[in-house]
């Protein structure tokens, strides 16, 4: 049989209207006619939706009928659609590396929606470029590799432990690497958890014990990931113990569940200066230890260091509910203590959190809306008494409160050493500092790098149920290659042209 | 009645063919487990297929969804059971027997090529459910051009049996004698992902939905602004086809409400309204857009930044207000919105051309029947209840049956996708346990 590289190129071009997404701007029939004139093109047609099942069978029919040995689809982005079209080519007997795509939606009809003629000309250019590249394409075979049926979970908080237990339950070996001396993460510092108001430590102990007693899970505490080499199915991991000793092991997949600490608001609202200005996490600790002496008036300030104009622009999602929960706990403990929550927008979303907001109001917690432009002021007076001034946004009035405890709600932030980990794993961080997923909508817990996944607050601020849901999700995503045991990997790999190498950094 | 039995060891039943059900199915199928994906309408795709763009990336919704729909169709481990309903379930984790009713399409799925010629000749026009009733379809139809499977369905209720379709169909696929079928399945685990419905905005009479042609609900607006929708993506008033110059969104219609509707927050509306507002400004920079909100919920990843961009870069105006009433001028069909501006504490009014209501997203009514068939607990609103809201959000009171997506509780697309994978993982655990027991 003749190799396809020796055959004369017989290129088929399929141009997508994408409803009116492309067809409403770009003159698709004109592009089809133009494509037919290009060297190597033996067939061209337009489709309403090339990605529909009709479109896919049109590609397959075209390959059979016109004996095509190369296929081009001019449509949208290869990021979402290339696998589908490559699959269609393979099913019709054309090697998937002989498929090429031109993105005439994002780069033509969207980018030049007010200039249809220029958009059409550019679409022709892109198709011509794709055809030129297509003539030079070679068929490639994807190497098959074995997948090590074990996973590395970085982080031993509730997310990491949940993932680990679920993966072990599916029969995979799991290593948990935790930098602290014990498992548990953020939940170790929390008192009661909303929405059920259950004791965090009680439930946590049970989960920690399940992890420790699971034969499929190996827990490495006081340990950090030092180096990761390899790729999906065959990662080689080097970890370092607190005592300096290192260990190596191989895994098939890696899960990032490193959690998130809270922002320390040093210098804000007197934090670090006055003893009775504390964070929610410190309040939580006082409540947990039964050390909260009865205050007369508690003021909680939301969005401290969050939803800023620049810097930490994001909403930390959990702080409103944390404040409401802790306010209710104080009210339960000391019903005649005044508790005010100064908020900007109250994030009581979902099925139950509005309910908690109403319950808090019933318990006598007072809510005051303030504007970002007019933040509250905390002033220290005699005997450690604090005065809080706030502009009530709904009454348009300046209010003044005496307070003996000011509690600052600060956002979850990324760990300082996350950047290092992101470099070790070669996965990105977003502009908010959190780990950045492969696709915000449809691949929320995958990284773009195959075989590495993310869950919990390492991804973005979230509460316990939300972290658990993601952690279980990752236990499915990571299980897929491990359950398959063998994988085909990308055939296109980089090579170094040594002629142009000017310097090599010593390893 | 014809009875078919589909036996497949190591298989899972997924109920609901929206994005959550599809993701759970694909995860399970990709790892080698067999999946039956059951959907009650003629096509999978669910709510996400109806959306125009998705926030905050402004990806075209059907463009990123369609490849997944086709993947479900082509996947060797997935059997699609569209136009089907669950009738009965017995057994327990690792070994459920499920009785499924396959409703007659009056089309031989093996023969139908999806060419659509039949629909061209069909004389009956009815409002298209997929377009939320603002577009039309024929009595023989596919819900959307990208339907999966691309097989036509005759809607028995509206068909007049003129048989023009039958005479037109070259593939001889039309079969008026088709009867309901019963399919018996044997599965190890079940995942429920039945999604959401919209609160009936007619119940908030003061906003005029159902009475005034230019008051829409948000899903209708999604179809209106969608390139594949009934107007080809042109934003026009339904009363007179005029291009609106000023559009107002009203948030929390029937949600977070103690008077009529539900008390919870649907979690997605503030941000999808923001997206729809940006779309309007993108289509027509001259059109003013106001969002009347009560409390902006911007807690998700990238949401705050998205709203900031809408306000600062797209000129979307946010007004914190309690809208009291929408009044129509019967001659012009123009609307006047009366509202209490809660920032300035005064009652104001504004003339607008179009009002878009964002109704509460509520669990589907059909959950009630499904819950009783499956033996699942429902909460007061009709969401499936999870076993332990903190640490087992996906498990139900019945071992081996898992829940995900909006039917578990309010959430957006990425949360549904992640949780659907989670349900797949829990189902896989059950299957692994069943397999190891069998091996012993």
Interface residues (C-beta under 8 A of the other chain):
Chain A: X18 X19 X20 X21 X24 X48 X49 X51 X52 X53 X54 X56 X76 X80 X81 X83 X84 X87 X105 X158 X162 X166 X169 X170 X171 X193 X195 X196 X198 X203 X207 X307 X313 X314 X315 X317 X345 X346 X347 X348 X349 X350 X351 X352 X353 X354 X355 X358 X393 X394 X395 X396 X432 X434 X439 X440 X441 X442 X443 X444 X445 X455 X459 X460 X464 X465 X466 X468 X469 X470 X471 X472 X473 X474 X475 X476 X477 X479 X480 X483 X484
Chain B: X19 X23 X27 X28 X30 X31 X32 X54 X56 X57 X59 X60 X63 X64 X65 X66 X67 X68 X70 X71 X73 X74 X114 X145 X146 X148 X149 X150 X227 X228 X232 X233 X256 X263 X264 X265 X267 X295 X296 X297 X298 X299 X300 X301 X302 X303 X304 X305 X308 X342 X343 X344 X345 X379 X381 X383 X388 X389 X390 X391 X392 X393 X394 X409 X410 X411 X413 X414 X415 X417 X418 X419 X420 X421 X422 X423 X424 X425 X426 X428 X429 X432 X433 X436
